[in-house]
Amino acid sequence: MKNYKLTVKYDGTRYYGWQRQPGRDTVQGKLEEVISRLCGTQTEVIGAGRTDAGVHAEAMTANAEFETRLSVVEIRDYMNRYLPDDIAVIKVSEASPRFHARYNAAGKTYRYTVFTGKIKPVFGKRYMTVLDGKPDLDIMREAAGLLVGEHDFRNFCANPKMKKSTVREIYGIDIKQKGDIITLTFHGNGFLQNMVRIMVGTLLETGFGRLGNSDIVRALESEERVKAGPTAPPQGLCLVKVDY
């Protein structure tokens, strides 16, 4: 039995997220179907995280333990032959027996894309969120600085009953604009459920003048549940990289 490390990219539009769910199409479920068919026994695929329904990935890391005589290249090619067209395995490599895609992850990078143009993006709408107006990026960058560092992000989590620690460290937030496209890139040691999308929603609200820096500080420092910004739609979010 060998432990294999997989690098996977996918368009999450038609999936109910990464995590396997009975009776629903998920990315984990599709990968497990193909690998189980390859090795002839039911096999679990462990992902570095659990992207939400409609969220995409350029390089999700996963691992799976199974037996096969195929080489890593042949495993990759087999999987790509039988996976749906919106899921692709970029690379397969042998990993140490102790490698665990989720527990060994040291950080993740997510990118959120928004469109501010007047003519709707017909061909890119599945991968960005269309805004009605243009936010002030300088104000957003100033607000983003408040989120960088180690904080309790309990008010930026969609799960109000979260029992584990909600403390996370954000290493950096980069906000750029090119033409009608604005990208917000988040790099941190880990992210809670919907955390990136709530941070995006909060920063956009500041850019439109509907929230101020004091609202962000209150959300970060309050011991009680207070509302941060709204949760941005899923289609603009993409997992870019997992650090090990």
ChimeraX attribute file (.defattr): number of C-alpha atoms within 10 A of each C-alpha:
attribute: neighborCount
match mode: 1-to-1
recipient: residues
	/A:1	9
	/A:2	13
	/A:3	18
	/A:4	22
	/A:5	24
	/A:6	25
	/A:7	20
	/A:8	20
	/A:9	22
	/A:10	22
	/A:11	20
	/A:12	26
	/A:13	16
	/A:14	13
	/A:15	22
	/A:16	18
	/A:17	22
	/A:18	26
	/A:19	20
	/A:20	19
	/A:21	13
	/A:22	7
	/A:23	7
	/A:24	12
	/A:25	16
	/A:26	20
	/A:27	30
	/A:28	20
	/A:29	20
	/A:30	20
	/A:31	28
	/A:32	18
	/A:33	18
	/A:34	19
	/A:35	23
	/A:36	16
	/A:37	14
	/A:38	19
	/A:39	15
	/A:40	12
	/A:41	12
	/A:42	13
	/A:43	19
	/A:44	18
	/A:45	23
	/A:46	22
	/A:47	25
	/A:48	20
	/A:49	22
	/A:50	18
	/A:51	23
	/A:52	19
	/A:53	18
	/A:54	21
	/A:55	26
	/A:56	30
	/A:57	21
	/A:58	18
	/A:59	21
	/A:60	26
	/A:61	25
	/A:62	23
	/A:63	23
	/A:64	23
	/A:65	18
	/A:66	18
	/A:67	14
	/A:68	13
	/A:69	8
	/A:70	12
	/A:71	12
	/A:72	17
	/A:73	12
	/A:74	12
	/A:75	21
	/A:76	19
	/A:77	17
	/A:78	16
	/A:79	21
	/A:80	17
	/A:81	13
	/A:82	17
	/A:83	18
	/A:84	13
	/A:85	10
	/A:86	14
	/A:87	20
	/A:88	22
	/A:89	22
	/A:90	15
	/A:91	17
	/A:92	20
	/A:93	16
	/A:94	16
	/A:95	16
	/A:96	11
	/A:97	11
	/A:98	8
	/A:99	17
	/A:100	20
	/A:101	21
	/A:102	17
	/A:103	12
	/A:104	13
	/A:105	18
	/A:106	13
	/A:107	18
	/A:108	22
	/A:109	22
	/A:110	22
	/A:111	23
	/A:112	26
	/A:113	21
	/A:114	23
	/A:115	25
	/A:116	19
	/A:117	15
	/A:118	11
	/A:119	8
	/A:120	12
	/A:121	16
	/A:122	7
	/A:123	7
	/A:124	11
	/A:125	14
	/A:126	17
	/A:127	23
	/A:128	21
	/A:129	22
	/A:130	19
	/A:131	14
	/A:132	10
	/A:133	11
	/A:134	15
	/A:135	18
	/A:136	15
	/A:137	18
	/A:138	11
	/A:139	17
	/A:140	23
	/A:141	18
	/A:142	14
	/A:143	23
	/A:144	23
	/A:145	14
	/A:146	14
	/A:147	20
	/A:148	17
	/A:149	12
	/A:150	13
	/A:151	15
	/A:152	16
	/A:153	22
	/A:154	27
	/A:155	25
	/A:156	28
	/A:157	21
	/A:158	15
	/A:159	13
	/A:160	10
	/A:161	8
	/A:162	12
	/A:163	7
	/A:164	6
	/A:165	10
	/A:166	16
	/A:167	13
	/A:168	18
	/A:169	18
	/A:170	20
	/A:171	16
	/A:172	16
	/A:173	19
	/A:174	13
	/A:175	18
	/A:176	13
	/A:177	14
	/A:178	7
	/A:179	8
	/A:180	14
	/A:181	15
	/A:182	20
	/A:183	18
	/A:184	23
	/A:185	21
	/A:186	24
	/A:187	23
	/A:188	21
	/A:189	16
	/A:190	18
	/A:191	23
	/A:192	19
	/A:193	17
	/A:194	19
	/A:195	20
	/A:196	24
	/A:197	23
	/A:198	22
	/A:199	25
	/A:200	28
	/A:201	18
	/A:202	27
	/A:203	31
	/A:204	25
	/A:205	19
	/A:206	25
	/A:207	21
	/A:208	16
	/A:209	13
	/A:210	12
	/A:211	17
	/A:212	17
	/A:213	18
	/A:214	11
	/A:215	18
	/A:216	23
	/A:217	14
	/A:218	15
	/A:219	21
	/A:220	19
	/A:221	15
	/A:222	14
	/A:223	11
	/A:224	10
	/A:225	11
	/A:226	15
	/A:227	14
	/A:228	24
	/A:229	23
	/A:230	16
	/A:231	18
	/A:232	20
	/A:233	18
	/A:234	23
	/A:235	22
	/A:236	25
	/A:237	29
	/A:238	27
	/A:239	22
	/A:240	19
	/A:241	18
	/A:242	25
	/A:243	14
	/A:244	12
